[in-house]
Amino acid sequence: MSHPTHINRRAFVIGTAAAGGLALGLDIPLRRAGAQAQAATPEINAWVVIKPDDSIVVRVVRSEMGQGTVTGLAQLVAEELEADWSKVSTEYPTPGESVRRKRVWGDFSTGGSRGIRSSHEYVRKGGAAARMMLIQAAANEWKVPATECTAANSTITHTPSGRKTTYGNVAEAAAKLAPPSDVPLKDPKDWKIAGKPLKRLDTADKVTGKQVYGTDLTLPGMLNAAIRDCPVQGGKIKSFDAAKAAGMKGVKKVVKVGDSAVAVVAQTWWQAKTAVEAIPIEWDVGDKDKVSSETIAAWLNEGLDAPEAFVGNANGDAKAALAGAAKKVEAVYSYPYQNHAAMEPMNATALYTSDKCEVWVPTQNGEAAFAATVAASGLSADKCDVHKINLGGGFGRRGAFHDYVTQVVLIAKEMPGTPIKLLWTREEDMTHGRYHPVMQAKLVGGFDKDNNLTALHIRLSGQSILASVFPQNLQQGMDPLTFQGLMRQGQEHAFSYTIDNLLIDHSMRNPHVLPGFWRGVNINQNCIFIECFMDELAQAVGQDELEFRRKLLGKHPRNLAALNAVAERIGWSTPPPAGTYRGLAHLKAFNAYVAAGAEISVERGGNKIKIHRLVAATDPTFAVNPAQIDRQVAGSFVYGLSALFYQECTVKNGAIEQTNFDTYDSMRIAEMPQVESIIMPSGGSEPWGGVGEPTICVAAPAVLNAYFKATGKRIRSFPLKNHKIAMTA
């Protein structure tokens, strides 16, 4: 992949302050002088560049962090372009260039499983428009009607005469044409590149080590920085003694960063880390040091019965129906803080001068990183830019939050003209996250005398992500995202059952430990709450768990289809192998319909769980690359099961206690079960669904429901390690 992070492997120079930093040469086509760029690599439109040797560069603004979005988007563009796939590569435009071109590439954000589903139409039109312009250019050269010409495999053919030419031969002429106003798209049934399980474009560079991540990046004359921020979020520096580090080996400068952090700039990162850890710092955390996991839990527990709450979904009169129910079932669940724990800690590199600021950063949102750069630099937007680097893990942490970008720019401002790379320690990364929100839920179901479920009340009590991150998106104080998987019908996270009397509400309680978007976000706990409770309800009236759900899914055919596909594949209607037990779960999330079935066995009195099989069904409406979807499903189960069994962030004296992987564990390869993925795109006109996040939520409740079948024990708080339950290979 061609993008500016490769500059440490190619020639470039540091420019003067007046010139504004780096002259990046051939690494960034978009940053060349316009006439030279057009002659060397004609830009057909914002999405497609075709070189004279017929190689094709597809520009992608969504971020690659292992999920395959870049390959999938390239497939969609190449499909409409009628490109020779073997000649396709990709590059990232910069958000600064996008601003200069009136945001021609649209949204740079990659999160919420939106990388493909929210941009597929306009990137396909980019490919289709480029194909039409190339055909027109060839037709003009041949002096024939464009309608007599066709394109395939990067070759244009004049059908009546048989004349042929390649895209590279006409690209320069095509680039001068006006783009078409009417750009029809292919019917997906005619796809030849999209919809196929093609190999990813970024795999080879990762295997050979050519891929450059933020931690790999080097620039001539670059110095390294390490930082210590207040361990209690919201705290500040009271005092520090810079002299303790100033004379240490390699140290160039000690910098106060904002109100809450101290950084050291040194020749090497280890020198910077050693020096910053030697600095005595006194923190002012106010009364936040009195906050603990126990005080937070008690506060949330009060919210389960609070008189006022935001109503996210309701119909009928649930409270009255519950009051008159022949039988009631009640349960309380809780879900902890969790860290993103990306393998690559937060990092960014900045070069600041008085009239230019550039940042190289692994980010899920180039525009958000750009905004942070502009704000921290104090320069105007036309004097700033951000070069995006592939991520060593994102999971939401590198999306809405660019505190590390702000920090590196503030540090670089103290040393103008010198590139500064800031790399957080693992401990800094773990204790300054934006955590999966802490949440509790009280669920009450009511039955009539014939054991029909007539009422359900779900009370959520816990954090709002929007209140912390995007308060402007609250709806009269309510956070709609809290209700992911529980929303009203017609929404992308709609509740999956029809119940005559329903009330789902939220008592918002926001501790000072800040939440953030975490792979799957609120569907992870909400799916456990509702799908485990559905099993509890079915078992309370002696009904089969699948049949109980089916009765409530009559108006939700795509939910039912996914659930039925899993049930059939896992063999729900037949007895499981001796000593094994099965559980089910399903949900609608990110406009995808997903379900999972687990088959497990239990050892040592219920303290060891072996997961033999996980069957997953995914209906994303359309499948751009089935192989990628299959890998995303398996990968999401790793994330979801690690969270279920091992992962919890606890609070003591106002700070997160887990500082490294010795106290924040993840499942191992040997523990990974067999995953059978059913990809069942239903097509049609409904919005496309995501694939990177939806299935993460169904793994945990499927396993928990199977565990109850095996042991008769219902677990309602997590992770399972707190109950001395572990996964076994």
PyMOL commands that set and color helices and strands:
alter all, ss='L'
color gray80, all
select helices_A, chain A and resi 4-9+25-27+29-31+34-40+69-81+85-87+95-100+120-142+146-148+167-175+188-190+203-208+243-246+269-278+288-290+293-303+318-323+366-377+381-383+403-413+426-431+465-469+471-473+480-483+523-540+545-552+557-570+604-606+626-645+669-671+696-711+720-723
alter helices_A, ss='H'
color red, helices_A
select strands_A, chain A and resi 13-14+22-23+43-45+48-50+56-59+88-91+149-152+155-158+164-166+223-229+236-240+251-257+261-266+281-284+310-315+327-335+347-353+356-362+384-389+420-423+439-447+453-462+501-508+581-589+592-603+608-619+651-652+655-656+674-679+726-727
alter strands_A, ss='S'
color yellow, strands_A
deselect
rebuild
show_as cartoon
